[in-house]
């Protein structure tokens, strides 16, 4: 059985939130991040090479995950927990 990496899980969940909320811009505005930073995470490219955080892509991805969780009232660690979507986004 193939195990999903933390990065893969975060990308899948971020893509779900982007689809649910109508685009990268909506998530970026809520989390006070740039759409470009979120797009790089989705593409697995990490931060911009101009960024001083370019040497720390995992830290940046983790920081972005926590900011998004906080801004969308998701529980801390939701991006890293098993399961496709939070219960509040599931079927009623």
SEFIVEX-837197 format. One record per residue (C-alpha): residue in three letters; x, y, z. Coordinates in pm, whole numbers, plus 50000, padded with zeros to 5 digits. Layout:
{'ALA', {X, Y, Z}}
...
//
This chain:
{'UNK', {50000, 50000, 50000}}
{'UNK', {50138, 50337, 49897}}
{'UNK', {50162, 50597, 50173}}
{'UNK', {50065, 50955, 50100}}
{'UNK', {50334, 51211, 50192}}
{'UNK', {50254, 51513, 50405}}
{'UNK', {50323, 51737, 50106}}
{'UNK', {50085, 51536, 49885}}
{'UNK', {49813, 51547, 50152}}
{'UNK', {49855, 51923, 50192}}
{'UNK', {49836, 51979, 49816}}
{'UNK', {49519, 51770, 49787}}
{'UNK', {49352, 51952, 50073}}
{'UNK', {49461, 52292, 49946}}
{'UNK', {49319, 52208, 49604}}
{'UNK', {48990, 52105, 49767}}
{'UNK', {48972, 52437, 49956}}
{'UNK', {49058, 52633, 49642}}
{'UNK', {48777, 52456, 49454}}
{'UNK', {48533, 52495, 49744}}
{'UNK', {48604, 52867, 49796}}
{'UNK', {48619, 52959, 49428}}
{'UNK', {48988, 53004, 49357}}
{'UNK', {49334, 53076, 49488}}
{'UNK', {49258, 53444, 49538}}
{'UNK', {48983, 53376, 49793}}
{'UNK', {49213, 53155, 50002}}
{'UNK', {49506, 53394, 49963}}
{'UNK', {49302, 53695, 50076}}
{'UNK', {49160, 53511, 50376}}
{'UNK', {49502, 53380, 50484}}
{'UNK', {49696, 53697, 50393}}
{'UNK', {49914, 53505, 50148}}
{'UNK', {49982, 53568, 49781}}
{'UNK', {49808, 53362, 49515}}
{'UNK', {50153, 53297, 49369}}
{'UNK', {50277, 53138, 49692}}
{'UNK', {49974, 52909, 49702}}
{'UNK', {50015, 52821, 49334}}
{'UNK', {50378, 52723, 49397}}
{'UNK', {50271, 52496, 49683}}
{'UNK', {50008, 52333, 49461}}
{'UNK', {50268, 52278, 49189}}
{'UNK', {50521, 52145, 49440}}
{'UNK', {50771, 52416, 49361}}
{'UNK', {50808, 52572, 49705}}
{'UNK', {50871, 52942, 49760}}
{'UNK', {51000, 53186, 49505}}
{'UNK', {51375, 53161, 49452}}
{'UNK', {51395, 53533, 49535}}
{'UNK', {51262, 53461, 49883}}
{'UNK', {51495, 53427, 50179}}
{'UNK', {51276, 53132, 50281}}
{'UNK', {51373, 52949, 49960}}
{'UNK', {51614, 52739, 50163}}
{'UNK', {51329, 52634, 50393}}
{'UNK', {51039, 52518, 50168}}
{'UNK', {50893, 52279, 50430}}
{'UNK', {50882, 52558, 50688}}
{'UNK', {50707, 52792, 50444}}
{'UNK', {50455, 52526, 50349}}
{'UNK', {50386, 52456, 50717}}
{'UNK', {50347, 52826, 50796}}
{'UNK', {50107, 52869, 50504}}
{'UNK', {49906, 52563, 50615}}
{'UNK', {49868, 52704, 50968}}
{'UNK', {49768, 53048, 50834}}
{'UNK', {49502, 52896, 50610}}
{'UNK', {49369, 52675, 50891}}
{'UNK', {49340, 52974, 51121}}
{'UNK', {49181, 53203, 50863}}
{'UNK', {48919, 52943, 50759}}
{'UNK', {48844, 52828, 51116}}
{'UNK', {48981, 52479, 51053}}
{'UNK', {49137, 52290, 51341}}
{'UNK', {49513, 52327, 51375}}
{'UNK', {49683, 52043, 51191}}
{'UNK', {49389, 51979, 50956}}
{'UNK', {49620, 51985, 50653}}
{'UNK', {49830, 51708, 50807}}
{'UNK', {49550, 51489, 50942}}
{'UNK', {49410, 51189, 50752}}
{'UNK', {49087, 51238, 50566}}
{'UNK', {48994, 51428, 50256}}
{'UNK', {48784, 51714, 50391}}
{'UNK', {48687, 51856, 50730}}
{'UNK', {48356, 51735, 50867}}
{'UNK', {48206, 52083, 50833}}
{'UNK', {48258, 52061, 50455}}
{'UNK', {48118, 51711, 50428}}
{'UNK', {47766, 51615, 50326}}
{'UNK', {47491, 51726, 50563}}
//
